[in-house]
Amino acid sequence: MILEKIKKVFNISESQVCEILRKQDHKCPICEKPISLDDCHIEHQHDTNRLRGFTCPRCNVSYIRGLNQSVIDNLYKYIKNPPAF
């Protein structure tokens, strides 16, 4: 179900979705916890609707609450070089 939404909204193929998850090593790029399409959030730029990648639900809604330095570093790397670009 989520795959169909991703394909339709972001106009990408199933193989592109799989490639993004592979680039992320099937982990949230911010906290590095394992994720799958069944339990991830679609992370995108709201002004352009451009897909950045996939994050865990917690990181998607709380980028800056209670972050330690390694998570901040991962967030910076993710925003500067998203796996979907």
N, C-alpha and C positions, 0 to 999 in steps of 0.2 A: 504494500500500500504506500509506504513512504517513498519507495523507489519511483513509483509512478508520479507522485507529486513532484519529486526532484526533477525528473525528466521533463515534465510539463512546464513547471514554473521557471526552471533555469535553462531549458532547452539543451540538455546534455544527454548523452547516451548512458546506458547501463555500464558499458566498459569504462567510460570516463568517471563515473561514480566509483567504480571498483579501483581505478587508478588513484583517485584522491585518497581513498581509505588505505591503499597500499603505501602511498607516499607518507601517510601519517602513521604507518606501522600499526594500523587498527587501534590507535590510542588517541585520546584527547591531546591535541598539541599544546595545551596549556598546563594541565595537571598530570598528564601522561598516564591516566587510568585507561584501561582497555574499553573500547567502544565498538558497537556494531550499528548497522542501520536500524535495528530494532530499538535501540536505546540511546540514540544520539540526537543532537539538535543540529538543524541546518543553519550554519553560520554564514551570514552574508552582509554585504554593505547595503544599508537601508536606502541610501540616496540613489544608488545605481542598480540595486537588486542583483549585484554580482556575487556569485557564490565564492566564499573564501575556503570553506571546508566544513568539517564536522567536529563538534565539541560535545563534551558530556553536558547533561542538563545543568549541573551546578555551575560550571564555568560559563555557560552561555548567558546566564542571568546575573552572575556576580563576578564580573571580571576583576573588580578592584577591592572587594570586601575580604579582609583577612588573608591577603596574599603574602607569601614569603618571597624572598629574593629569587629563588630558582623559578617559581611560578611567574613572577614578574618578567624575568629574563625570557622564559618560554613564550609568554604572551607577546612580548616585544618582537621576538623572532617570527611568531605566527602572523602578526599584523603586518610586518614588513615583507614577509615572503610566504603568503598563504599557499597551501598545497594545490588549490584549484587554479591558480594563475599560471 
